[in-house]
Amino acid sequence: MTDFNIADFLSISPDSIVAYCPERIVTRRMLAQDIIHARSALYSLQASRFALYEENGYVFLVWLLAAWQNGQTVVLVPEDLSTIRQALVMPWVGGSGKAAGANALTNWQQATTHTIPSTMYFDAPGLALFTSGSSGSAHTINKSVPQLWQEAEMLEQVFGSHLPDTARFAGTVPHQHMFGLPFRLLWPFRAGRPFISKMFRYLEELLTLDICPHVLISSPATLKRITQMANITPKATIIRVFSAGSPLPCEIATHCAQQLNTQTVEIYGSTETGAAIYRISPHFRWHAMPDVTLAINDETQCLKLRSPLLGNDDWYQTQDVVVQKNEDWQFLGRSDRVAKIEGQRVSLDEIESALSSLEEITEARVAPTHDEREEIVAVVVLSNMGKAIMQQNSKARFDRMLHRRLKTTLVRAAIPRRWRYVDMLPYNAMGKIPQKNITALFKARLLPPGTLCHRDHNRVEILLSMQEALSFFEGHFSALSVLPGVTQIDWAIRFAERYLPSFRKIIPKNAVSCFSSLHKLKFQRIIRPSDCLVLTLTCRLEHGQLFFEYRSKRHRYSQGCIEFSCRPL
């Protein structure tokens, strides 16, 4: 393992720039002084381990380097959640430390000065991280300081020759995990390259970059959004993009190459392995990092590897199914119940457990989707309490309530963004719920949010809020927001498919294909976005007919009879 003396490194070229912060430009001389003060502050904790959460990249690096010089272990937490603070019985360090009580440090300037021993007074791993790994249950991974420096040196060895020394590292990913930390902070620091301390959370912020070369550390989720914004081309020169966390679609890489005028380096790795293999996307082959050996597990067809960054010579078994063709590797997906959402691993089992613990929910299943954005979607069976609350509120409000409840127990990436409420989970004939059955509910044509007010075998009443269905009004009439009559008929058919058992006897598969005619059709009032309506559906089984009526407390808006060619046997 590599040996790296931080103090000696900072004494060389003391006026060279380390970081660009919002309030100042930091040199090595200034960093060395800040580390001295931070070491003193951390010494006052008299603890070999502490939790670190700090959003400012430079401040984070100061705490990190100070801890390593003291021989302390930094416990890296992914987010500042109350549940994490309660679970970690140790000092809390960083900008949000005030929330952790008295045994916390928010800055080093106000700490009492202590005389620091000339040598390390603890001998502990440099970094401890929590990961769901391949099992879905969280466990701790320890990283030594030499391991982390070795990865930083490896990145410079492989990619540094293509970058000018003055290139600034900028990132849209947090440094609280093992892609953002080595790529955004440790690599540029170890290589003597400057980095920008803030994380760019919004795409528009990239437009504020100075006119000079930049290296962008990003993710497929962000790069996908860049391609959807024609005006996001920064005035700065982006000389190289690095992406990790999930597969980068070829079309996104191609668009980024055109829009940013540079190539994207796609990194494959994990918390345990560090960066393992890479390729220039799109179309180029995967290459192993120096001294990394790749192979396929004959039983599972999953990738396994050896890497000097593992700290041992054992094979590390991944859960990524791969095939090797023409000396290149193709990734076919994960074999476990852990998904990567915007670069962060989340346990689907953990999400479902959190949902099922809520009194409003009886059963729940979740799945990852990677369509317009990477997100978790949830299919939920409500309890009687949940149904009652849903009827008293809109679907959108109920969705937001669940989101707020989950914020205390799940990291942001794990909270479902879209919801479907069903009477029964989509089991198959084998009594299982395939992931495709979950995602299929979200790929179907949309319906407006509806609250079930009444239902029996032949009749159903559904409360609709047009304010939450604005997309259905767009593009039909240029001068007026009106719900088209054809949309009203389509809703009637598809709500009947969902809620009326007798209708499903008439139309066992596809109602649209069995459509025959319309009768008694009347559009009496236009439906506007401000309206709140009740849709009443009545099925006459013997005639193959579906009657619909849209009305409010004061007015009837439309009505009609839809007849189908199918008849019950």
C-alpha positions in Angstrom: 0.0 0.0 0.0 1.1 3.5 -0.8 2.5 5.8 2.0 1.6 9.5 1.8 2.6 12.2 4.2 0.0 15.0 4.1 2.1 17.6 6.0 5.1 17.1 3.7 2.9 17.3 0.6 1.3 20.6 1.7 4.7 22.2 2.3 5.6 21.8 -1.4 4.4 24.8 -3.5 2.4 26.3 -0.6 0.8 28.9 -2.8 -0.7 26.5 -5.2 -4.5 26.4 -5.3 -6.3 23.5 -3.6 -10.0 24.5 -3.7 -12.3 27.2 -5.0 -14.8 28.0 -2.3 -17.7 30.4 -2.6 -16.1 32.8 -0.1 -12.4 32.4 -0.9 -9.7 30.6 -2.9 -7.8 28.1 -0.7 -4.0 27.5 -1.1 -2.0 24.6 0.4 -0.6 27.0 3.0 -4.2 27.9 4.1 -5.2 24.2 4.1 -2.3 23.3 6.3 -3.4 25.9 8.9 -7.0 24.7 8.8 -5.9 21.1 9.3 -3.9 22.1 12.4 -7.0 23.8 14.0 -9.2 20.9 12.9 -6.8 18.3 14.5 -7.0 20.2 17.8 -10.8 20.3 17.6 -11.1 16.6 16.9 -8.6 15.9 19.7 -11.0 17.4 22.1 -13.5 14.7 21.3 -11.2 12.0 22.8 -12.9 9.5 20.5 -11.3 7.2 18.0 -14.5 7.4 15.7 -16.9 10.1 14.8 -19.7 10.6 12.2 -19.0 13.2 9.5 -21.6 14.9 7.4 -20.6 18.2 5.8 -21.9 19.4 2.4 -19.0 21.8 1.7 -16.4 19.8 -0.1 -13.4 21.8 1.2 -14.6 21.7 4.9 -15.2 18.0 4.5 -11.7 17.5 3.3 -10.2 19.4 6.2 -12.0 17.3 8.7 -11.1 14.1 6.9 -7.3 14.9 6.6 -7.2 16.1 10.2 -8.8 12.9 11.4 -6.4 10.8 9.4 -3.4 12.7 10.9 -4.9 12.0 14.3 -5.4 8.3 13.5 -9.2 8.6 13.9 -11.8 6.8 11.9 -14.3 8.9 10.0 -17.7 7.3 9.8 -19.2 8.4 6.5 -23.0 8.9 6.6 -25.0 9.3 3.4 -27.5 11.8 4.7 -28.3 13.8 7.8 -31.3 11.9 9.1 -32.5 11.8 12.6 -32.7 8.0 12.5 -29.0 7.9 11.5 -28.0 10.3 14.4 -29.9 8.1 16.9 -28.3 4.9 15.6 -24.7 6.3 15.7 -23.8 6.6 19.4 -20.7 8.7 18.8 -19.7 12.3 18.3 -21.1 14.1 15.2 -18.9 16.4 13.1 -19.9 18.8 10.3 -22.2 21.6 9.4 -25.3 19.9 10.7 -23.7 18.8 13.9 -25.8 21.1 16.1 -28.7 18.7 15.6 -26.6 16.0 17.2 -26.4 17.6 20.7 -23.6 18.8 22.8 -21.0 16.2 21.7 -20.6 17.7 18.3 -18.3 20.0 16.2 -19.6 22.4 13.6 -16.3 24.2 12.9 -12.7 24.2 14.1 -12.3 28.0 14.6 -14.4 28.0 17.8 -12.8 24.9 19.3 -10.5 25.1 22.3 -6.8 24.8 21.3 -5.1 21.6 22.4 -1.5 20.5 22.2 -1.5 17.7 19.6 0.9 14.8 20.0 3.5 14.7 17.2 2.4 11.2 16.3 -1.0 9.6 15.8 -2.7 9.0 19.1 -5.2 6.5 17.6 -4.6 3.6 15.3 -7.9 3.0 13.5 -9.2 2.5 9.9 -9.4 5.8 8.0 -13.0 5.4 6.8 -16.0 3.4 7.7 -19.0 3.3 5.4 -22.4 1.7 5.4 -23.5 -0.3 2.4 -26.3 -2.6 1.5 -23.9 -4.8 -0.5 -25.4 -7.8 -2.2 -27.6 -8.9 0.7 -29.8 -5.8 1.1 -29.0 -5.5 4.8 -26.7 -2.7 5.8 -23.2 -3.6 7.0 -20.0 -1.7 7.7 -17.0 -1.5 5.4 -13.7 -0.2 6.6 -11.2 1.5 4.3 -7.6 2.2 5.3 -6.0 5.5 4.4 -3.4 3.7 2.2 -6.2 2.1 0.3 -7.9 5.4 -0.4 -4.6 7.1 -1.4 -3.8 4.2 -3.7 -7.1 4.7 -5.6 -6.5 8.4 -5.9 -3.0 7.6 -7.4 -4.5 5.0 -9.7 -7.0 7.5 -11.1 -4.2 10.0 -11.8 -2.1 7.2 -13.4 -4.9 6.1 -15.8 -6.6 9.5 -16.6 -4.3 12.3 -15.6 -2.2 12.5 -18.8 -5.3 13.7 -20.6 -6.0 16.6 -18.3 -4.2 19.9 -17.9 -2.8 20.7 -14.5 -5.1 23.7 -14.1 -8.3 21.8 -14.8 -10.8 22.3 -12.0 -12.9 19.4 -10.7 -16.6 20.1 -10.4 -19.3 17.6 -9.3 -23.0 17.0 -9.4 -22.6 14.0 -7.0 -22.1 14.2 -3.2 -18.7 13.3 -1.7 -20.5 11.2 1.0 -20.0 8.0 -0.9 -17.3 6.1 -2.7 -17.6 7.7 -6.1 -17.9 11.3 -5.2 -15.2 11.1 -2.4 -12.3 9.7 -4.5 -13.2 11.4 -7.8 -14.3 14.8 -6.6 -11.9 15.3 -3.6 -9.1 12.8 -3.1 -7.9 12.4 -6.7 -7.6 16.2 -7.4 -6.0 16.8 -4.0 -3.5 14.0 -4.3 -2.6 15.0 -7.9 -2.2 18.7 -7.0 -5.3 19.7 -9.0 -7.9 22.3 -7.8 -11.5 21.3 -7.1 -14.7 23.3 -6.6 -16.0 22.9 -3.0 -19.7 23.2 -3.7 -21.8 20.5 -5.3 -23.8 21.6 -8.3 -27.3 20.5 -7.4 -29.1 22.2 -10.3 -28.2 22.0 -13.9 -28.4 25.8 -14.3 -25.5 26.2 -11.8 -23.2 24.7 -14.4 -23.6 27.9 -16.4 -21.8 29.8 -13.6 -18.5 27.9 -14.1 -15.6 30.2 -15.1 -14.2 30.1 -18.6 -11.5 27.6 -18.0 -11.0 23.8 -18.3 -13.2 21.6 -16.0 -13.6 18.0 -15.2 -17.2 17.1 -14.5 -17.9 14.3 -12.0 -21.5 13.3 -12.6 -24.0 10.5 -12.9 -26.3 9.1 -15.6 -29.3 10.7 -13.8 -27.9 14.2 -14.2 -26.4 13.6 -17.6 -29.8 12.5 -18.8 -31.3 15.8 -17.6 -28.6 17.7 -19.3 -29.6 16.2 -22.6 -33.1 17.4 -22.1 -32.0 21.1 -21.7 -30.8 22.7 -24.9 -29.5 25.8 -23.1 -27.4 24.0 -20.5 -24.1 24.2 -22.5 -21.7 25.8 -20.0 -19.4 28.7 -21.1 -16.6 26.8 -19.4 -14.7 24.0 -21.3 -15.7 20.6 -20.0 -12.6 18.5 -21.0 -13.8 15.2 -19.6 -16.9 13.8 -17.9 -16.8 10.9 -15.4 -20.0 9.0 -14.7 -20.8 6.2 -12.3 -23.5 4.8 -10.1 -25.6 3.1 -12.8 -25.3 2.2 -16.5 -25.0 5.1 -18.9 -27.3 4.7 -21.9 -25.5 5.0 -25.2 -27.9 7.7 -26.5 -27.2 9.8 -23.4 -23.4 9.5 -23.8 -23.7 10.4 -27.5 -25.9 13.5 -26.7 -23.4 14.6 -24.0 -20.5 14.2 -26.4 -22.3 16.6 -28.8 -23.6 19.1 -26.3 -20.6 19.3 -24.0 -18.1 18.5 -26.8 -16.2 16.0 -24.8 -16.1 12.3 -24.0 -17.6 10.6 -21.0 -15.7 8.0 -19.0 -18.0 5.4 -17.5 -16.8 3.9 -14.2 -17.8 0.5 -12.9 -17.1 -0.3 -9.2 -18.5 -0.5 -5.8 -17.9 0.7 -2.2 -15.9 -2.4 -1.6 -13.9 -2.5 -4.8 -13.4 1.1 -5.6 -13.0 1.9 -9.3 -12.6 -1.5 -11.1 -13.2 -1.1 -14.8 -13.9 1.8 -17.2 -14.8 2.6 -20.7 -15.2 5.7 -23.0 -18.9 5.9 -23.7 -20.4 5.1 -26.0 -19.2 2.2 -28.1 -15.7 1.7 -26.6 -14.7 -1.5 -24.7 -14.4 -1.9 -21.0 -10.9 -1.9 -19.6 -9.8 -3.2 -16.2 -8.0 -0.7 -13.9 -4.3 -1.5 -13.2 -3.8 -4.9 -11.6 -7.5 -5.7 -11.5 -8.5 -9.2 -12.7 -12.0 -10.0 -14.0 -13.8 -13.3 -14.3 -17.3 -14.8 -14.4 -18.7 -17.0 -11.7 -19.7 -20.3 -13.5 -22.7 -20.9 -11.3 -24.3 -17.4 -11.1 -22.9 -15.9 -14.3 -22.1 -12.8 -12.2 -18.8 -10.8 -12.5 -16.1 -11.5 -9.9 -12.8 -9.6 -9.6 -9.6 -9.2 -7.7 -8.3 -5.7 -7.0 -5.4 -4.1 -5.1 -8.0 -1.7 -3.7 -9.8 -4.5 -1.8 -6.9 -4.9 0.6 -6.7 -8.6 0.1 -6.1 -11.2 -2.7 -9.5 -12.8 -2.5 -12.1 -12.8 -5.3 -14.9 -10.2 -4.7 -18.2 -11.5 -6.0 -20.6 -9.0 -7.5 -24.3 -9.4 -8.2 -24.0 -8.1 -11.8 -24.8 -10.6 -14.4 -22.3 -10.4 -17.3 -21.3 -12.0 -20.6 -18.0 -11.6 -22.4 -18.1 -11.2 -26.2 -15.1 -10.4 -28.4 -13.0 -9.5 -25.4 -15.6 -7.0 -24.2 -17.9 -7.2 -21.2 -21.7 -6.7 -21.4 -23.7 -6.1 -18.2 -27.2 -7.7 -18.2 -28.5 -6.4 -14.8 -28.4 -7.2 -11.1 -29.4 -10.5 -9.6 -30.3 -9.2 -6.2 -32.8 -7.0 -4.5 -30.6 -3.9 -4.4 -31.1 -1.1 -6.9 -29.0 1.9 -7.8 -31.0 5.1 -7.9 -29.1 8.2 -9.0 -25.8 6.6 -8.1 -26.9 5.4 -4.6 -27.6 1.8 -3.7 -31.0 1.3 -2.0 -32.5 -1.9 -0.6 -36.0 -2.7 -2.1 -36.6 -4.9 1.0 -35.9 -2.0 3.3 -38.3 0.3 1.4 -41.1 -2.3 1.5 -40.5 -2.9 5.2 -40.8 0.9 5.8 -44.0 1.1 3.8 -45.6 -2.0 5.5 -44.9 -0.5 8.9 -47.3 2.4 8.2 -50.8 2.0 9.6 -52.3 3.2 6.3 -50.7 0.4 4.3 -51.5 -3.4 4.3 -49.1 -4.5 1.6 -46.6 -2.8 -0.7 -44.1 -3.7 -3.5 -41.6 -1.4 -5.0 -39.4 -1.4 -8.1 -36.8 0.8 -9.7 -37.5 2.4 -13.1 -35.0 4.1 -15.5 -37.3 5.8 -18.0 -37.4 9.6 -18.0 -35.6 9.5 -14.6 -34.2 7.0 -12.2 -36.7 6.5 -9.4 -38.5 4.1 -7.1 -42.2 3.4 -7.8 -44.5 1.8 -5.3 -47.7 -0.3 -5.7 -49.7 -0.2 -2.4 -52.7 -1.9 -0.9 -54.3 0.4 1.6 -55.7 -0.5 5.0 -59.2 0.7 6.0 -57.6 3.6 7.7 -55.6 4.4 4.6 -58.7 4.2 2.4 -60.6 6.6 4.8 -57.8 9.1 4.7 -57.6 8.9 0.9 -61.3 9.6 0.6 -60.9 12.7 2.8 -58.0 14.0 0.7 -56.8 14.0 -2.9 -54.4 11.4 -4.2 -51.7 14.0 -4.5 -52.0 15.0 -0.8 -52.0 11.4 0.2 -48.8 10.8 -1.8 -47.2 13.8 -0.1 -48.2 12.6 3.3 -46.5 9.2 2.7 -43.4 11.0 1.4 -43.2 13.0 4.6 -43.6 10.0 6.8 -40.8 8.1 5.0 -38.3 11.0 5.1 -37.5 10.1 8.7 -36.5 6.5 7.9 -35.4 6.3 4.3 -32.7 8.2 2.4 -34.0 10.5 -0.3 -33.2 8.2 -3.2 -35.2 5.4 -1.6 -38.4 7.2 -1.2 -40.9 6.3 -4.0 -41.7 9.1 -6.4 -44.8 7.6 -8.0 -47.6 5.6 -6.4 -50.4 3.2 -7.5 -53.1 2.2 -5.1 -54.7 -1.2 -5.9 -57.1 -3.7 -4.3 -54.7 -6.5 -4.8 -51.0 -6.8 -5.7 -50.2 -8.0 -9.2 -49.4 -11.7 -8.4 -48.8 -14.1 -11.3 -50.0 -17.7 -11.6 -47.1 -18.9 -9.4 -48.2 -16.6 -6.6 -45.2 -14.3 -7.1 -44.9 -10.7 -8.1 -42.5 -10.2 -10.9 -40.9 -6.8 -11.2 -42.3 -6.3 -14.7 -45.9 -6.6 -13.2 -45.0 -3.6 -10.9 -43.5 -1.4 -13.6 -46.3 -2.3 -16.1 -48.8 -0.4 -13.8 -46.7 2.8 -14.4 -46.2 2.3 -18.1 -50.0 2.1 -18.8 -51.8 5.2 -20.0 -52.4 7.6 -17.2 -55.6 8.2 -15.4 -56.4 11.3 -13.3 -56.2 10.9 -9.5 -59.5 9.5 -8.3 -61.0 8.8 -4.9 -63.5 5.8 -4.7 -66.7 7.1 -3.0 -69.0 4.2 -3.6 -68.9 0.8 -5.3 -71.1 -2.3 -5.7 -71.1 -5.0 -8.4 -72.7 -2.9 -11.1 -72.1 0.8 -10.1 -69.2 2.9 -8.9 -68.7 6.6 -8.0 -65.3 8.2 -8.3 -64.4 11.7 -7.1 -62.1 13.5 -9.6 -60.1 16.7 -9.0 -59.3 18.3 -12.4 -56.7 20.5 -10.8 -54.5 17.4 -10.4 -55.0 16.3 -14.0 -53.8 19.5 -15.8 -51.7 17.5 -18.4 -55.0 16.2 -19.9 -56.0 19.8 -20.8 -52.9 20.7 -22.6 -52.7 21.1 -26.4 -56.3 20.4 -27.3 -57.7 23.9 -27.6 -55.2 26.8 -28.0 -57.4 29.5 -26.5 -59.2 27.6 -23.7 -58.3 24.8 -21.2 -61.1 22.3 -21.8 -61.2 18.5 -21.2 -62.0 16.9 -24.6 -65.0 14.6 -24.9 -62.9 11.7 -26.2 -60.8 11.9 -23.0 -64.0 11.8 -20.9 -65.1 8.6 -22.8 -61.7 7.0 -22.4 -61.6 7.7 -18.7 -65.0 6.1 -18.3 -63.9 2.9 -20.0 -60.6 2.6 -18.1 -62.1 3.4 -14.7 -64.7 0.7 -15.4 -61.9 -1.7 -16.2 -60.3 -0.9 -12.9 -63.2 -0.8 -10.5 -66.3 -2.6 -11.9 -66.3 -6.4 -11.5 -69.4 -6.7 -13.8 -67.7 -4.7 -16.5 -64.7 -7.1 -16.4 -67.1 -10.0 -17.1 -68.2 -8.2 -20.3 -64.7 -7.2 -21.3 -62.3 -9.8 -20.0 -59.2 -8.3 -21.8 -59.3 -5.1 -23.9 -62.4 -2.9 -23.8 -61.2 -0.6 -26.6 -60.9 -3.5 -29.1 -64.5 -4.5 -28.2 -66.0 -1.0 -28.6 -69.2 -1.0 -30.7 -71.1 2.3 -30.5 -72.1 5.4 -28.5 -75.7 6.2 -27.5 -77.4 9.1 -25.7 -74.2 11.1 -25.7 -74.6 14.6 -24.3 -71.9 17.2 -23.5 -73.8 19.8 -21.5 -71.1 21.8 -19.9 -67.4 22.1 -20.6 -65.0 20.7 -17.9 -62.3 23.1 -16.7 -59.2 22.6 -14.5 -61.0 24.3 -11.6 -63.8 21.8 -11.5 -64.3 19.0 -8.9 -66.5 16.2 -10.3 -68.0 12.8 -9.5 -67.8 10.2 -12.3 -70.7 7.7 -12.0 -70.4 4.4 -13.9 -73.2 1.9 -14.3 -72.8 -1.4 -16.1 -75.7 -3.3 -17.6 -74.3 -6.7 -17.9 -77.1 -8.3 -20.0 -76.8 -5.6 -22.8 -73.0 -5.1 -22.8 -73.5 -1.4 -21.9 -71.6 1.1 -19.8 -73.4 4.3 -18.7 -71.3 7.2 -17.6 -72.1 10.6 -16.0 -69.8 13.5 -15.0 -71.5 15.9 -12.5 -70.8 18.2 -9.6 -73.1 19.1 -6.8 -74.8 21.8 -9.0 -74.4 20.7 -12.6 -74.3 17.7 -14.9 -71.4 18.1 -17.4 -71.7 15.0 -19.7 -73.3 11.6 -20.0 -73.6 8.8 -22.4 -73.9 5.0 -23.0 -71.0 3.0 -24.4 -71.9 -0.3 -26.0 -69.5 -3.2 -26.6 -69.7 -6.1 -29.0 -68.8 -8.6 -26.3 -71.5 -10.3 -24.2 -71.2 -12.4 -21.1 -71.6 -16.1 -21.6 
